[in-house]
Amino acid sequence: METLDLEPQVLANRRGVVFALVRQNSTVECVITIATLEAYFWLEPRANDDRILKTFRDGYGRIRAIAERRLLVHPASRLELAPDDFARS
C-alpha cells in the first residue's frame, strides 16, 4: 500500500484530520479523530490547526500502519480511526 500525495487537512468541524491512502489502485479516504490524537499522540486539548497537523505528521507512521491493518481486515472506501483502534496496538 502506498500513500497518495495529498496533504492532510483538519476537518472543518475540527473533529479530525482527513488523509488519503491508495489501496489496490483506489483511493481510501481516512480520518483520524482529534480524540485519538489527544489520547495516543499527546495532542493538547483545543490545539490550533498547525499543532494538530504537526501531531498527525509526527505520528503518521503508526497512524498509517493501523489504517493499513484495518483496511486489510475490512476493505472500505472510507475509514475512521478512533481511540479503540490504537488501544490494541
Secondary structure, 3 states (H helix, E strand, C coil): CEECCCCCEECCCCCEEEEEEEECCEEEEEEEEHHHHHHHCCCCCCCCHHHHHHHHHHCHHHHHHHHHHHHHHCCCCEEEECHHHHHCC
